[in-house]
Amino acid sequence: MNEKKVVVLDMNEQHSKALCTMLEAKQYHAVPMRSLDSIQGYIQKHNCLAVILDVDNESVHNRSIRQLTVDNPGVYFFVMSQHSYNPELEESICYHIYACLNKPVDQDEMFYWLRSIEENHAAPNNRIVP
């Protein structure tokens, strides 16, 4: 994959900036977003490798995740949360999410998953949840 754009939705500006800085340090083009609507518009116009969604954000639900993934099958979706269990997102995590990341994000884990996408060209339908 030639494009290394990663969209980040994190309502906490400090956390978003830190995550984007981590991504940029490893040659990924980080694109911070503040709403699901802006993500949908952006990824429809740009070639993106992945989207990282903060699911502790109240606007992120099963339905919104499902719609984003169905509308954008070539994009890999990650979720991050401070909670190790998110029962309200069970369907999305099972069927629509490539990987789950704990907050604060372990950069080795995040880059492992991103390299996995690039190196193995994993099919978008093969979601992996650790």
Secondary structure, 3 states (H helix, E strand, C coil): CCCCEEEEECCCHHHHHHHHHHHHHCCCEEEEECCHHHHHHHHHHCCCCEEEEECCCCCCCHHHHHHHHHHCCCCEEEEEECCCCCHHHHHHHHHCCCEEEECCCCHHHHHHHHHHHHHHCCCCCCCCCC
